[in-house]
Amino acid sequence: MTTDATPPPSDTTPPATGLPPLITVDECEEMPLRRVHDLYRSHVNKSQVSLMTSFGFGRELVSHAEGSWIHTRDGRRVLDFTGGVGVLNHGHNHPRILAARRRFQEQRRMEVHKTYFSPYIAALGHNLAQLLPGDLNMSFFPNSGAEAVEGAVKLAYKYHGGKRQQILHADISFHGKLLGSGSLTGSAQSTFAFPGIPGVSAFRYGDLDSVRESVAAARDAKGRCDVYAILIEPFSASTMTECSEEFLRGLRELCTAEDIVLIFDEIYTGWGKTGSLFHFMRHPGLVPDVVTTSKSFGGGKSSISAFVAREPVFRQAYDSLGDAMLQSTSTTYYGFGEETATALEAVNIAVEDDYPARARAIERVLAPGLERLRKQYPDIIADVRGAGALYGIFLDGGPRMLDLAAKLAPGGLARDPLLRTKVITCAVVNAMYQEHDVYMYYTLNGRSPLVAAPSLVAGPEEVEIFLDAFDKTLARGMNRLLAAFLKDKAVSRWAA
């Protein structure tokens, strides 16, 4: 009921006073860099601002991105040679993926399926079964790579009914940063030790005798095998190290004999990155019990992952009325509609456009180019390793005074044996970005290689642009690169 003195409510009625000031999406699109930094310091992580502004890309904001290129607000066009750290096999904003998501939104499809069946989940599971070898037929779709790894580990534990208590992983490995996946990561990510799952042991990467010794050591009082799973990356993207075919087949034989669930982590290397659809598939007839995937599985637009299991393993673990809800429909965002529709399109693009062949085409230009530069600059490049569109460049050189500086560094930095390597690699990353408009990154595992990993939509011309810029950067010499980096870092700190 209203009167002349009390007008009816209206959509244009201003909000009541006292509401907190909230930032809108429109305001984000116009937000100046200094304001973004201030908000990060107040609400995200102050030290992250200090770290990222050491590089040019930490002092700019992106306007838009397409294919292999990033466009900044100030008009720069930057070649993205990171491939989104494995996420962007399809490049930035692939038009078919944008169209699939737009169609899903415009048709008002249902986002979350719990008590309704999802045609997208059904189709995605079917397509993975068609593409993967053997009886890798049963899929589960969580959100991140670490969740896929933990789901695969839970599956292995459940497969054995909780009767086995040990799990093995390689000393060279990266499987995520959750408490479970982090405890299965062999290469230290930090100086702080978080708790992990029980029964974890490590073996030497690529050493079958080491695996056999670890399995033999993990027997119960009656001599029965107590290992429920072995987790391995066939290609370690963080260290650019590859398992031999002989090792992987020997591992399969051992796991079959001992009824151990064999898990291949292909979070990074799936969907063509190293020149085959999944890295292990270059070895015909080799089939793990479970394979995990994420990153480019979502086409650069969808936060989705998967583990795909052999049918007998999955059915023994979860295929009963009492256990069906333990895994397959128990998480909030499992099978989120728009994410699974996006992954469907991403997979179809990777197959139809033959992404493994695209990676091999990139390799035909990238590999000899990097080898030429290694020979040309032997005092800077210690080693080059990789496959397909994923290569690591191991740098060396610079003044020996860096060794002393590393020892005198504050806090945990002084305990980092790779601090010197990281500093010289940072100097190269900064020079490539600042002087040549090429964006790169380096890993935190192993010997911290500089990574050359373009999206699979990149062509030979983009690879040549990178190689030319890298040549010009190395030609300056490590001493000059370090001096420029330290000067730039000092200026950025002062400006901040």
C-alpha positions in Angstrom: 0.0 0.0 0.0 1.3 3.4 -1.0 0.3 7.0 -0.5 1.2 10.3 -2.1 3.7 10.8 0.7 5.4 7.4 0.1 6.1 6.8 -3.5 6.4 3.1 -4.7 9.7 1.4 -4.7 11.7 1.8 -8.0 14.7 0.2 -9.6 16.2 3.7 -9.8 15.9 4.2 -6.0 19.4 4.9 -4.7 20.8 2.4 -2.2 20.5 3.0 1.5 23.3 5.0 3.0 25.9 3.1 5.0 26.5 0.3 2.4 30.2 -0.4 1.8 31.7 1.0 -1.5 32.1 -2.0 -3.8 34.1 -2.0 -7.1 32.3 -2.9 -10.2 33.4 -4.8 -13.3 33.3 -1.6 -15.3 35.6 0.1 -12.9 38.1 -2.8 -13.1 38.3 -2.3 -16.8 39.5 1.3 -16.2 41.4 0.8 -13.0 44.9 2.4 -13.1 47.9 0.2 -12.4 48.8 2.0 -9.1 45.3 1.3 -7.8 45.7 -2.4 -8.7 49.0 -2.5 -6.9 47.5 -0.8 -3.8 44.6 -3.3 -3.7 47.0 -6.2 -4.0 49.1 -4.9 -1.1 45.9 -4.4 1.0 43.9 -7.5 0.1 46.0 -10.1 -1.8 49.7 -10.2 -1.0 52.1 -7.3 -0.4 55.2 -9.3 -1.2 53.7 -10.4 -4.5 53.7 -6.8 -5.7 57.4 -6.5 -4.7 58.3 -9.7 -6.5 56.3 -9.1 -9.8 57.3 -5.5 -10.2 60.9 -6.7 -10.5 59.9 -7.5 -14.1 58.4 -5.3 -16.8 55.2 -7.3 -17.0 54.5 -6.5 -13.3 54.4 -2.8 -14.2 51.8 -3.1 -17.0 48.2 -4.1 -17.4 46.9 -6.2 -20.3 44.2 -4.7 -22.6 43.4 -7.9 -24.5 45.0 -11.1 -25.9 44.6 -13.2 -29.0 46.4 -16.2 -30.3 50.1 -16.0 -29.4 50.0 -12.3 -28.6 49.3 -10.1 -25.6 48.3 -6.4 -26.0 49.0 -4.1 -23.1 47.1 -0.9 -22.3 49.9 1.3 -23.4 49.9 -0.2 -26.9 52.6 -2.8 -26.7 52.2 -6.1 -28.6 54.0 -8.9 -26.7 54.7 -12.4 -28.0 53.6 -14.9 -25.3 56.1 -17.7 -25.4 54.9 -19.1 -22.1 51.9 -20.9 -23.5 50.1 -19.9 -20.3 52.4 -22.4 -18.5 50.6 -25.2 -20.3 47.1 -23.8 -20.2 47.1 -22.1 -23.6 47.7 -24.8 -26.2 44.8 -23.2 -28.1 46.3 -19.7 -27.6 44.5 -16.8 -26.1 40.7 -16.5 -26.8 40.4 -19.2 -29.5 37.3 -18.1 -31.6 35.7 -21.6 -31.5 36.0 -21.8 -27.8 34.6 -18.3 -27.3 31.7 -19.2 -29.6 31.0 -22.4 -27.7 30.8 -20.6 -24.4 28.7 -17.8 -25.9 26.3 -20.3 -27.3 26.0 -22.0 -23.9 25.2 -18.7 -22.2 22.8 -17.4 -24.8 20.8 -20.6 -24.7 20.7 -20.4 -20.9 21.9 -23.9 -20.5 22.0 -25.4 -17.0 25.3 -24.8 -15.2 25.3 -27.3 -12.3 24.1 -30.9 -12.8 23.5 -32.9 -9.7 20.2 -34.7 -9.9 19.9 -34.1 -13.7 22.0 -36.0 -16.1 24.4 -33.9 -18.2 24.9 -34.6 -21.9 28.2 -32.6 -21.7 29.6 -35.0 -19.1 28.4 -38.0 -21.0 29.9 -36.8 -24.2 33.2 -35.7 -22.7 33.7 -39.1 -21.0 32.9 -40.8 -24.3 35.4 -38.7 -26.3 38.2 -39.3 -23.8 37.5 -43.0 -24.0 37.7 -42.9 -27.8 41.0 -41.0 -27.8 42.9 -42.8 -25.0 44.3 -46.3 -25.5 43.1 -49.6 -24.0 40.2 -49.6 -21.5 40.8 -46.1 -20.2 37.1 -45.5 -20.3 35.9 -44.0 -17.0 36.3 -40.3 -16.3 35.8 -37.8 -13.5 36.0 -34.0 -13.9 37.1 -31.8 -11.0 38.4 -28.3 -11.3 42.2 -28.3 -11.0 45.2 -30.5 -11.8 46.0 -31.1 -8.1 42.4 -32.2 -7.5 42.7 -34.7 -10.5 45.9 -36.1 -8.9 44.2 -36.4 -5.5 41.2 -38.0 -7.1 43.4 -40.5 -8.8 45.2 -41.3 -5.6 41.9 -41.7 -3.7 40.7 -44.1 -6.5 43.8 -46.2 -6.1 43.4 -46.4 -2.3 39.7 -47.2 -2.6 40.5 -49.9 -5.3 42.5 -51.7 -2.6 39.7 -51.2 0.0 42.1 -49.3 2.3 44.1 -52.5 2.9 47.4 -51.0 1.4 49.0 -48.0 3.0 52.0 -47.0 0.9 52.2 -44.8 -2.2 55.4 -44.1 -4.3 56.4 -41.1 -6.3 59.5 -39.9 -8.1 62.1 -37.7 -6.5 61.7 -35.5 -9.6 58.1 -34.5 -9.8 55.5 -31.8 -9.5 51.9 -32.9 -8.8 50.4 -29.8 -7.2 50.3 -27.7 -4.0 47.4 -29.1 -2.0 48.3 -31.0 1.1 48.0 -34.4 -0.6 49.4 -33.5 -4.0 52.1 -31.4 -2.4 53.3 -34.3 -0.3 53.7 -36.3 -3.5 55.8 -33.6 -5.2 59.5 -34.6 -5.1 61.0 -31.3 -6.0 60.9 -28.8 -3.1 58.8 -25.7 -3.8 59.6 -23.8 -0.7 61.5 -23.9 2.6 58.3 -24.5 4.6 57.1 -28.0 5.1 53.4 -28.6 5.2 51.9 -31.9 6.5 51.0 -34.5 3.9 49.3 -37.8 3.5 50.8 -40.8 5.3 52.8 -43.7 3.7 54.6 -41.6 1.0 58.0 -42.7 -0.3 60.2 -41.6 -3.2 62.2 -43.5 -5.8 64.7 -42.1 -8.3 63.1 -40.8 -11.5 63.6 -43.1 -14.4 65.4 -45.8 -12.3 63.5 -49.0 -12.4 65.8 -50.7 -9.8 65.0 -47.9 -7.4 61.3 -48.5 -7.9 61.7 -52.2 -7.3 63.7 -51.6 -4.2 61.0 -49.2 -2.9 58.2 -51.8 -3.6 60.3 -54.5 -1.9 60.8 -52.4 1.2 57.0 -51.7 1.4 55.8 -55.2 2.3 53.8 -56.0 5.4 54.7 -58.5 8.1 53.3 -61.3 5.9 55.4 -60.3 2.9 52.5 -58.9 1.0 52.8 -55.8 -1.2 51.7 -52.7 0.7 51.9 -50.2 -2.2 48.5 -49.1 -3.5 49.7 -46.6 -6.2 52.8 -45.4 -8.1 52.6 -41.8 -9.4 54.9 -40.7 -12.2 55.2 -37.9 -14.9 56.3 -39.6 -18.1 57.7 -36.2 -19.1 58.6 -33.8 -16.2 57.6 -30.4 -17.5 59.2 -28.6 -14.5 62.6 -30.2 -15.1 62.5 -31.1 -18.8 63.3 -34.7 -17.9 61.8 -37.7 -19.8 61.2 -41.3 -18.7 62.7 -43.8 -21.2 60.3 -46.3 -22.9 62.1 -49.1 -21.2 61.5 -47.6 -17.8 57.8 -47.0 -18.4 57.2 -50.5 -19.8 59.1 -52.0 -16.8 57.0 -49.9 -14.5 53.8 -51.2 -16.1 55.0 -54.8 -15.8 55.9 -54.3 -12.1 52.6 -52.7 -11.3 50.6 -55.4 -13.1 52.6 -58.2 -11.2 52.0 -56.5 -7.8 48.5 -55.2 -8.5 49.7 -51.6 -7.9 47.6 -48.8 -9.5 49.9 -47.0 -12.0 49.1 -43.3 -12.4 50.5 -41.2 -15.2 50.4 -37.4 -14.5 50.0 -35.6 -17.8 48.5 -32.4 -16.4 50.9 -30.3 -18.5 51.8 -32.6 -21.4 48.4 -33.6 -22.5 46.7 -32.5 -25.7 49.7 -32.5 -28.0 52.2 -30.4 -26.2 55.2 -32.7 -26.6 54.3 -34.0 -30.1 51.8 -36.8 -29.2 48.3 -36.5 -27.9 49.6 -37.5 -24.4 53.3 -38.1 -23.9 52.9 -41.7 -23.0 51.0 -42.5 -26.2 54.2 -42.3 -28.2 54.8 -45.9 -26.9 52.2 -48.2 -28.5 50.4 -50.6 -26.2 51.5 -48.8 -23.0 48.4 -48.1 -20.8 48.5 -46.8 -17.2 45.6 -47.6 -14.8 44.9 -43.9 -14.5 45.9 -40.7 -16.4 45.4 -37.2 -15.2 44.9 -34.1 -17.4 44.2 -30.4 -16.9 45.7 -27.1 -18.1 44.9 -26.9 -21.8 42.1 -29.4 -21.4 39.9 -26.4 -20.7 41.0 -24.5 -23.8 42.4 -21.6 -21.8 38.9 -20.6 -20.7 37.7 -23.3 -18.4 39.0 -24.4 -15.0 38.5 -28.1 -15.5 40.6 -31.3 -15.1 40.1 -35.0 -15.4 41.3 -38.3 -14.3 40.6 -41.2 -16.6 40.7 -44.7 -15.2 40.8 -48.2 -16.7 37.3 -49.6 -16.4 38.1 -52.6 -14.0 39.9 -50.3 -11.6 37.2 -47.7 -11.5 34.3 -50.2 -11.3 36.0 -52.0 -8.4 36.4 -48.7 -6.5 33.2 -46.9 -7.1 30.7 -48.9 -9.2 28.2 -49.9 -6.5 25.1 -48.2 -5.0 26.9 -47.6 -1.7 30.0 -46.0 -3.3 28.6 -44.2 -6.3 28.4 -40.9 -4.5 31.9 -41.1 -3.0 33.5 -39.5 -6.0 31.4 -39.1 -9.1 28.8 -36.5 -8.0 29.9 -35.4 -4.6 31.7 -32.1 -5.3 30.1 -28.7 -5.9 31.5 -27.9 -9.3 32.0 -31.4 -10.6 30.7 -31.3 -14.2 30.0 -27.6 -14.2 28.0 -27.2 -17.5 29.9 -24.4 -19.2 33.3 -25.9 -18.2 32.5 -29.3 -19.7 31.1 -27.7 -22.8 34.3 -25.7 -23.2 36.4 -28.8 -22.7 34.4 -30.7 -25.3 35.2 -28.0 -27.9 38.8 -27.8 -26.8 39.3 -31.5 -27.2 37.7 -31.5 -30.6 39.9 -28.6 -31.8 43.0 -30.3 -30.6 42.1 -33.5 -32.5 40.7 -31.8 -35.7 43.6 -29.3 -36.0 46.1 -32.1 -35.1 47.8 -30.4 -32.2 50.5 -33.1 -31.9 51.5 -32.3 -35.5 51.5 -28.6 -34.7 53.9 -29.3 -31.8 56.2 -31.3 -34.0 56.2 -28.5 -36.6 57.2 -26.0 -33.8 59.9 -28.4 -32.7 61.4 -28.6 -36.3 62.2 -24.8 -36.0 62.7 -24.4 -32.2 65.0 -27.4 -31.5 67.7 -26.7 -34.0 67.5 -23.0 -33.3 68.1 -23.5 -29.6 70.9 -26.0 -30.3 72.5 -23.4 -32.6 72.4 -20.8 -29.8 73.7 -23.3 -27.3 76.8 -23.8 -29.4 77.1 -20.1 -30.1 76.9 -19.1 -26.4 78.4 -22.1 -24.5 79.4 -19.8 -21.6 75.7 -18.9 -21.0 73.7 -21.9 -22.1 74.7 -25.1 -20.3 72.0 -27.4 -21.7 68.8 -27.5 -23.8 66.2 -30.3 -23.3 62.6 -30.8 -24.4 60.1 -32.2 -26.9 57.5 -30.8 -29.2 56.6 -27.2 -28.1 58.1 -27.6 -24.6 61.8 -26.8 -24.1 63.9 -25.9 -21.2 67.1 -23.8 -21.5 69.5 -24.2 -18.6 71.5 -21.0 -18.1 74.9 -20.5 -16.5 77.5 -17.7 -16.4 77.7 -14.3 -14.8 80.2 -12.9 -12.3 81.2 -15.3 -9.5 80.4 -12.6 -7.0 76.8 -13.8 -7.3 77.9 -16.9 -5.3 78.9 -14.6 -2.4 75.8 -12.5 -2.8 73.7 -15.7 -2.6 75.4 -16.7 0.7 74.7 -13.2 2.1 71.1 -13.1 0.9 68.4 -12.5 3.6 66.1 -15.2 5.1 65.5 -18.3 3.2 67.1 -17.0 0.0 70.6 -17.8 1.4 69.6 -21.5 1.8 68.5 -21.7 -1.9 71.3 -23.5 -3.8 69.7 -22.3 -7.1 69.6 -18.6 -6.2 72.5 -17.7 -8.5 70.8 -19.6 -11.4 67.5 -17.9 -10.7 69.0 -14.4 -10.7 70.7 -14.8 -14.1 67.5 -16.5 -15.5 65.5 -13.5 -14.2 67.9 -11.2 -16.0 67.2 -12.9 -19.3 63.4 -13.0 -18.8 63.5 -9.3 -18.0 65.6 -8.4 -21.1 63.4 -10.5 -23.4 60.3 -8.7 -22.2 61.6 -5.1 -21.8 63.7 -5.0 -25.0 62.2 -7.5 -27.4 58.5 -7.8 -26.3 58.8 -11.5 -25.7 57.2 -13.0 -22.6 58.9 -16.0 -21.0 59.1 -17.7 -17.6 61.3 -20.1 -15.7 60.3 -23.1 -13.5 60.9 -23.4 -9.7 61.8 -27.1 -9.8 65.0 -28.9 -10.7 67.7 -26.6 -12.1 65.1 -23.9 -12.8 65.3 -23.9 -16.6 64.1 -21.0 -18.7 61.1 -22.3 -20.6 60.3 -21.9 -24.3 56.8 -23.3 -24.6 54.6 -21.4 -27.2 51.0 -22.1 -27.7 50.3 -24.7 -30.4 48.6 -22.1 -32.6 52.0 -20.4 -33.0 53.6 -20.7 -36.4 57.2 -20.8 -37.6 57.3 -17.0 -37.9 56.6 -16.6 -34.1 59.3 -19.1 -33.3 61.8 -17.2 -35.5 60.8 -14.0 -33.7 61.6 -15.6 -30.4 64.9 -17.1 -31.6 66.1 -13.8 -33.0 65.2 -11.9 -29.8 66.9 -14.6 -27.7 70.1 -14.4 -29.9 70.2 -10.6 -29.5 69.7 -10.9 -25.7 72.4 -13.4 -25.2 74.8 -11.4 -27.4 74.8 -8.7 -24.8 76.6 -11.0 -22.4 75.5 -12.1 -18.9 77.4 -9.3 -17.0 75.5 -6.6 -19.0 72.2 -8.4 -18.7 72.6 -8.7 -14.9 73.6 -5.0 -14.6 70.6 -3.9 -16.6 68.3 -6.2 -14.5 69.6 -5.0 -11.2 69.3 -1.3 -12.3 65.8 -1.9 -13.6 64.9 -3.6 -10.3 66.2 -0.7 -8.3 64.3 1.8 -10.4 61.1 -0.2 -10.0 61.5 -0.4 -6.3 62.1 3.4 -6.1 59.1 4.1 -8.3 56.9 1.8 -6.1 
